[in-house]
Amino acid sequence: MKFYFVHPMNFSFVYKKILDMKIFVDTDADIRLARRLIRDINERGRALEGVIQQYTRFVKPSYDHYIAPTMTHADLIVPRGKEIDRNRKYSLIGGF
């Protein structure tokens, strides 16, 4: 079994045809923002206000426009933060 990461900006018709299975890992918007806040403030030394402004002006709209629509092409959507039986995951993926 091979796994390829295809950036959603490059998720063209060609990729949709050659991939056996498309998996979308979904993360709650609050968790995405919290992770960005922690990373940008702690690791990059940015101010809270600047991180929030960038997120609301650029990151969230870009996610909504480019990333979220690719979810409709997924064969399997994995909800992050939700407990899923490990055997169930493998049976879903192993069937391909």
Secondary structure, 3 states (H helix, E strand, C coil): CCCCCCCHHHCCHHHHHHCCCCEEEECCHHHHHHHHHHHHHHHCCCCHHHHHHHHHHHHHHHHHHHHHHHHHHCCEEEECCCCCCHHHHHHHHHCC
